Amino acid sequence: MRILVQKFGGTSVATEERRAQVAAKVLGAVSENYAVVAVVSAMGRGGDPYATDTLIKLATDINKEMPARELDLLMSCGEVISGAVLAATLQSHGLRTALLTGGQAGIITNAEYGEARILRVDPQEILRELKAGCVVVVAGFQGVSEDGGVTTLGRGGSDTSAAALGVALSAEAVDIYTDVEGVMTADPRIVRDARILDVVTYNDIAHLAHEGAKVIHPRAVEIAMRQNIPLRVKSTFSDAPGTLVTNSQPDRAAGADMIGDRLITGIAHMPQVTQITVDISGDKDKPRVVRQIFKSMALAGISVDFISTQLDAVRYTVKDELAGKAAGVLQNMGITAKTLPGCAIISLVGGGITDAPGVMADVAEVLAERDIEILQSADSHTTIWVLVAGPRLTEAVQMLHNKFIQFN
């Protein structure tokens, strides 16, 4: 049995017309003799009747401190509604269907409500329905804990559901259908000549996703990578081939984008962050102070990023909306910090960075040509990060894309 997992995002199932396009994708796969598992997100986006944010608001307008367990049960309803509507749509096109919740599909998680992690997947119920000739529709974004509690997998969790099911079922591929035609070299709203990547490695797409590219959840990539299940990012609304995510270079048409020849695969960005600088030049026990700073951030539930520790200062970033809270935590420790809000992190991602000396110097030169100050920088084997003032974000990304992203 050739199994294909297809995941459809919220915009793909938001209207009757779009659900008809989803049905066409499923019918196309069935006509190619695939046994299809369709994973769905909640319909629409914030403000739409059954979107996840709408359901959250429904409860938190009454009780802002609603327990996470009950909130998960509420949030899971969006995908169940979406799944039922899609199942009805597929039935109207002559397909036999079976609708399963995440728990019924065998997705077992820990009990960390709101951000549950998948412990294992038991696909037996899915396999029974597939063998019976059904298209199996699975409510994404959810699972069930070992004690029977309904859990959700965090933002982008439907991608994670699809990848986990793909691995458990040894699927030929996992197709992630969305409202864009593939993974792009940069945000097309910023870079007009951004291009769709034909092929990209698991490693590069995971880094791009972690650094702000929102086309696929990094956890989904990491799960698929474990067993080398190919991921394909496609548009529900066109027949474009999309982007193949894999470890190897398949046979491609002449002139196709070659995965091994790229220095920089893509450029991602994360706006609206605040740089926090703590002067530690006068502290005798600097390691202790640094430990206390980050332990206090963690205890306050503040996620930190872009950490730079030097002899005289510690610098890191937090989201703008958490900057006041972070400064308050430091103040309670007797630490006065300098905060610089409204910054943006730009990330250049590519496996080619490893063997190419001087890339960081080229980045600095490109930005210096436009007097764009680098507030902070770091690099690894596959990523270069720079922090710039928010108002210079668009110009900086455009300049870097022009310099490093080249197509024949």
N, C-alpha and C positions, 0 to 999 in steps of 0.2 A: 504494500500500500504506500503510494507516494503522498506524503502529507505536506501541505502548505499552510502556514499560519499567516493570516492577513489581519493587520491591526488598523482600525479606522478611528481617527481622532474626532474630537467633538464637532469641528466644523464640517467634517465629512458626513455626519449623520444628523445635522441640524434641521434640515428641511426635507420635505417629501421629494423634491426634485433631486437633491443631493443623495438621498438614500437610494433613489433609482440608479444613480451613477455607481454607488457602492454595490448594488445588486448586479450591475453589469460586470464589475470586477470579479465578483464571486462566481457568476455564471461563466465568465471567461476561464477561470481556473478549473471549474468543474468540467468544462468542455475539453480541457487538456488532461482529463483523468486524474486530477488531484483530489484527494480527500481534504476538505477545507475546514479549518478552524478560524472563525472570525472573532477577533477580540475587539470590543468596542469601549469607547470612552463615553462620558455623559454628553448629552446633546447640547451643542452650542457653547457659549462662553458666558462670563459674568453678566447677569441681567436677564439672560434667557431663562425660561420657566424652570427647566430641570438641570441647569448647569450646576456644577459643584459649588461654586461661590454663592449662587442663589440659595441653595439648600443650607449652606452654612449660615448665611445671613438670616434665614427664616428662624433659626433657633437662637443665634447669638444676639439678635435684636431683643429677645426676651431675657436671655441669661448669658452674659458675656463670658461667664466662667463655666459653661457647660462642660461636664466631664468628657474626656477624650473618648472613653468607651462608647458613650451614647452618641457622640458626634460622629464617630466612625460608622455606626449603624445607619445614621441619617445620610452621611455622604455616600455610602455604598448604594443607596437607592437610585442615584442618578444613572449609574451604569446598568442597573437592572432594568430601569425604564427604557433606556436606550436599546438594550439587548432585546427586550420584548418587541419594541417597535420595529427593529431591524428584522427580527425573526418573522414578524407578520409580513414585512415587505418581501422577504425572500420567498415566503410561502405563496404570496400573490404572483410570483414569477414561476411557480411550479416546482420549487425546491422543498424537499423534506428537511425540517430543521429540528434541532434540539437546543433549548436555551439552558445554560448552566450559570449559576453564580460562581464566583471565584472559588469558594469553598467546595461546591459540588464538582468543580473541575479538578479538584485535588491540590489546590495551592495552600500549603500549610505554612504558617508564619509564626514568628514569635509574638508576644503580646504587647509590643510597643505600639500602642494605638496612635494612629496618625502618621507614623513613619515605620511601619512594620517591615521586617526583613523576611524574605522567603527562606524557610528551612529546608523544605523539600517539596516535590511535586509528585503526586500519585495520579497518573493520567488514565487509569483503568476505565473510568466512566466515559471519558472522551473517546477512548478507543472502542468501547462497546457501541457508542452511538455512530461513530464513523463506519464501523463494520456493518451497521444496520442501514447504511446508505444515507445518513443525515449529514447536512452541513451543521457543524456545532458552533453555536454563537455563545461566546463566553463574556460575562461582565468583567471588564478589566479593572485595574486599580484596587483590587480587593482580594482577600483570602480569608482564612479562618485560623485562629490560634489553636493550639493543641487542646485547650479546654473548651473549645467551641465558640469563642467570641469572634464576631465579625471584625476584621481589621482592614485598614487601608494602607497603601504602599507609598504614600507621599506623592507630591506633584510629579507628573510624568509617569505615574505608576502603571498606566495601561501599556506603555512601552515595555516596562519590566515584566508585566504579566505575559505579554506576547513572546518575549525572548525566553522566559523560563519555560513556557509551554513548548516552544520550539525545540529547546534542548531536551526536555523530558520525552517528547514524541519523536526525537531524531528526525525532525522535519527537514525537507530539502532546502527550505529557506524561510525566512521571516520577512514579510513585506510590511513596511511601516508606511501607511497611506496618510497623507496630510494635505495641506492646502498649498504646498510649494512643490516644485518639480524635482527637488533633490537637495543635497548638501551644497552650499555655495561657498565660494572663496572668501566672501565677506557679506555683511548685511547689505542687501541690495538697496535698502532705504538710505544707506550712507554712500555706498560705492555703486554708481550706476552701471559700470562695466563689470561688476562681479559676475563670475561664471559658475555654472553647475559643474561640480566635480564628477567625472565619469566613474572613477574608482578611488576609494580611500581606505587606508588601513584601520583596523580596530583601534589601534593605539592613537592615531591622529584624530579620529572622530571622537574618541572618549575625551581627549584633551580639549578639543574644541567645545564639546558639550559642557565640560566642567567649567570652561572659561567664559561661558555666556551664550554660545550658539544654542538655540532652543529647538532645533529640528528633531532631536532624539535624546532620550534620557541616558546619561552616561552609565547608569547601572544596567540598562538593557544591553548596551554594548559589551560591558564587562562579562555579563552572563553568557551572551552568544559566543564571545571569544574563547571561553573555556573549552568548548567542543567544536569550535570553528564552524558554527552554523552561519551561513551567509545572511547578512541583513541587506535589504534593498529599500531605500527611501524613495518613495514615489508620490506623485500627485493623484488624488482621487479623480480629479477633473480633467486629466489629459492622458494621452498614451505615451508621454515622454518616458524614456527608459529609466530615468532617475539615477541614483547613485548606489553603486554596489560597495558594501563594506565587507572587507575580507582580509585575509592575511597574505593572499597570493595574487599574482597578476594573471587573470584569465585571458583567453584569446579575445582580443578586441578588434574593432574595425581599424583600418589604416588611418593614422592620424589621431587616434584616440589618446586621451590624456594618460601618460604613462606614470604609474604609481611610483616607480623607483627613481625618476628623474627630477622630482620636485624638491627644491630646497625648502620652500615654505608651502605647506598645503593650503592653509587658510588663516584668516585673521578674525579673531573674536574680540568682543569687548564687553565690559561690565560697567555701566555708568552708575552714578549716584552712590559713590562710596566716599567715606571720610578717612583721611589719613590722620592717624594719631601718633604723635611723637612724644616720647618720655625721655627726659634728660637724666641719664644715670652716671654722668661724669663724676659726680661727687660721692657716689656710693662705694663703700669699701668692698662689700660682698655683692658684686654685680650679678653673678649667677642666681643668687637667692632672690634678688629683686625681680629679675626676669621671670623666674618660676612663679613668684607670687602674682605678678601681673597677669600672666596667662591662666593661672589656676583660678584667679578671681573672675576673669572673663568667662571661663567655662562654667563656674558655679552660678553665674548670673544668666546663663543661657545665651551668651553673646558669641556668635561665630566670628572668628577672626580670619583674616586672609593676608597674603603678601607680607609676611613677617621678615623684618630685617633687623638683626641684632649687631650692633657695633660697640666699640669701646666706650663711646660717649652717649649713645642714644639707642633706644628701641623704637622701631617704627612698624606699624601694622595698619591694616584697613578694616573697617566695619561698614555695614550698610548705613547710609545716611540716617535712616530712621532709628538706628540703634546708637548713634553717636552720643546723644545726650545721656543715655543710660550708661554707656561705657565711661564717659567722663565722670559721671556720678560715682561709679564704682571706684575709679582711681582716686577721686577726691576723698572718699571714705577711708582709703588706705593712706591718706596724707600725701598723695602724689598729685602734682599739678601738671597737666598734660596740655600740649599744643594740638589743637584740632584744625584740620583744613577740609571743610566739607565740599561737596560738589565735584569730586574728582572722578576719574575714569581709569579703569585698568584695561590696557590693550594687550592682547596675547597673540604672538606669532607662533604658529604650531607647524612642525614639519620634521619628519625623520631625518631629512637632509642636513639639519642643523648640526648633528653629531660630528660629521666629518668636514665641516666647513668653517675654518677659522675666520674670525673677523666679522661675523654677522652682527654682533652687538655693536661693533664700531660703525658698521654701515647704518644700523638703525639710528644711532646717535647723530650721525652726519645728516641723514635725511631730515630728522626733526629739527636739527640746528639750522638748516637752510631756511626754515620758516619761523625761527625763534620760538619753537615749541619746547618749553622746559620739561626735562625728565625729572619728575619729583622723586622717583624711586625706580630701581630696576633690579631684575634678577634674571637668571637663565638656567636652563637644565639641558640635558641631551636633546630634548625634542621641543622645548618651548622657551621663548623669550617674553618676559613681561616688562611693561613700562607703565608707570603711573603718570598721568598728565592731568592738567586742569580740565574740568568738564567742558567748558566752552571751546576748547581746542580739539575735542574728541574727533569730530567729523573730519576736520582737516588732516589730523594726524593719521587716521585710518586710511584716508584717500591717498596720502603721500606714500605710506608704507605699502599699500596695495600696488600702486604704480611701480614701486621699486622692486618688489619681491615676487609678485604674482604675474607670471608670464605664460602665455599660451601661444602655441605655434599657429 
